[in-house]
């Protein structure tokens, strides 16, 4: 759902960059999971949440000072999959796409989706194969097919790529 980018204030409030278009799935009282940079998982309950400029401010039970908040920097916020609403046809959660193999329209392997960039107009898929990166716009004219079961996407590259 997001990534903790830092602490805010002295009382343990967390500053979070949200990956979600809607905050409806994480509200006061919601149980979330934090995946720490070291790979550990912590279960926490949201005391309160509010928007703050381009981020969210979140207070979690058990995180009540700046030191505890600072220790959670770079942690990823996760929620149970069953809390997420169903998506419309040809719409996907980022977590379903990241790590997916990508082939061009001729079936040639291009790499895997390493991350997704939200640009406002449309998302951009960052496809990586070893050290090579290709940025592909997430547009219906580019993405031909997404197979969630096979974890594979087929794309037609725009002529400018």
N, C-alpha and C positions, 0 to 999 in steps of 0.2 A: 504493500500500500504506500510505502514511502521510505525515506532514509533520514535518520537523525543527523542533522548537519551541525548541531551544537547545542549548548545550554543557553538559556535566556533568564537572566536574573540570578538571584541567590537561592531561590526556594526549590530548585530541582525541575523547573519547567524546561521542556525540550523544544527546540526549534526543529521542525520537520519539513523536508521537501516532499510533497505528496506526488505520487505517481497516478493517483486516482482522479478521474474526471469529476466524480461526486464523492462527497464525504459521508454519504448516507450509511455506509457499512461500518464506519468507525465513529461511535458517539459515546457520550458519557455512559459508563457502566459496561462498555464492550470489553471483552477479554481479547487481548492481542498477544502476539508472540514476537519477541525481539531476537533476531539472529545477529549475534555480536560478530565483530571482525575476526575474533578468534575461533568462530564456528559454534559457540555455545548457543543454546536456546533458553530464553527466559520468558516465563508466562507472567503477564501483567494485566491490570485492569485500569482503564482510563477513568481518571477522576473528573477531568474536564478537558475540553478541546475548543479552540477558537481560531479563526483565520487571523493571520498577521502578515500584512503586505503580500508577498508571493509565497509565503510559507504557512504552516500551521504551528500554533503553540499547543502543546499537549502536556498535561500533568498526569503522572502515573502513580498509583498506590505503591508505596515503598521507595519512591525516588523523591526525597524531600530536601535535598541540598545540592549545591552546585557541584560538589565533588562527585556524587553519585551520577548526576546528569552528564558531567564531562566524560565519565567512564563509558557511557553508552554512545558516544559520538561514533558515527559511521555504521551504527547498527541498522538493520533493515526491519521495518515493521511488516508483520505478516498477520493474516487473519485466516480462519478456517474457510476452506473453499465453499462450504455450504452456506456461508453468510453472503456470498456474492450473488447478485441478481443474474438471471439468464441473459445472455447477450443476443442481439438481433442476428439475423442471417448475414453471413460474410463479415461479421465483427468478432474480434477475438481479444481475449485478455493477453496482456504483454507476457505474463508468465507462461502462457501456452506457446508463444512464438519464440521466446528467447531460447537458444540452443537448437532450434529447428534447422535442418539442412535446407539449403537453397540451390536449385538447379535452374539454368536458363531454359528457354523454350526448346532448345535442341537437346536437352537432357544432360548438359555438361555441368558438373558439380562446381559451384562457385564458393562455397563455404557455409558457415553457420551464422545465424543471427546472434550476434554477441550482445547487442543492446539496441534500444529504440530511443530515438530522440523525438520529443514532442516539439514541433515548430509553430504550432498555432494553426497553420493552414492544413497541414497533414503531417502524420508521423513520418519519420525516416528510419529505415532499417539499416543498421550497421552490420554488414556482412563481412566476416573475417575468415581468411584462409591463410594460416601461418602468420606471416607479417603483413600480408596484403589486406587492405580494407576497401570495401566498396560501399558507397551510400546509395540506397535505393528508396525512392519515394513510395510510401504506402498508398498507392492509388489503384483503383480498379483497372485502369488501363495498363498497369505494370504487373500487378499480381494476378496471375492467371488461375492458380489453384492453390488451396491450402488443405493439406491432409493431416488432421490432428492425430489420427491413429498411427500413421506412418512417420509423423513428425517431419514432413517434407513440404516445401513450398516451391512452386514453379513460377518463374517471372519472365517477362519480356522486357529486356532492357530498353530504356529510351535511347534514341539515336545519339544523344549528347554524351552518353556514358561510354 
